[in-house]
């Protein structure tokens, strides 16, 4: 659906070479996302992924006075808490509703329909948030290894969500699969091996981006619907990430 994110047809020929390229080029990306803990080489931020006793996966980032924790459930619901200095920002997704709370103020936005009033209220709550600003600042400094790690992927979608809520839809363009590595550009070549946890994850991420691109085009004349396209994309990539972690049976620490 939509445009295909691949290199030119020459990469796919001969067929046997294409299959080898697809597998070999995917290995570095797969090794990155399999990292459960990493100290970012650029910023010094500490990123970790663990499993919660009550269920769900928790991704954390600690840097200076910034403490970020995001717990994701299998159905896509999540609870994120960002704290820095005296500023505490909490985002909770339950079904199609996203609740944003800060300094005693709360706003709710619907993620399955155009809700410009809700977005306006959320932006008012986010305005001046030191925690959001600190998180997005350190996120920009993260190396590719940190961003593509298991906790980094979950935190990257949190950064994308904050960008969207703060009126920066163009930030999602940087998440286009073909902008990340050669592995994405050849991933549509038919593989000659059995599907793996990673290949299933990769295929869903690319499919989600294709559908998002088509959605943006289809609703280009309808204010507020672009955000719905983006919210749907976020849910799909986060669900794909959760399934990949569960499928891979990583030795996650329980907290």
Protein Blocks (a to p, Z undefined) as FASTA:
>chain_A
ZZdddddfklmpcfklmmmmmmmmmmmmmmmmmpmbdcdfklopacdddddfkgpjdddd
dehjbccdddddfkopacddddehjbccddddehjbccddeehiacdddfkbccfklmmm
mmmmmgopaklmmmmmmmmmpcfklmmmmklmmmmmmmmmmmmmnopaklmmmmpmklmb
mklmmmmpccfbdcdfklmmmmmmmmmmmmmmmmmmmmmmmghklmmmmmmmmmmmmmmm
mmmmmmnopacddZZ
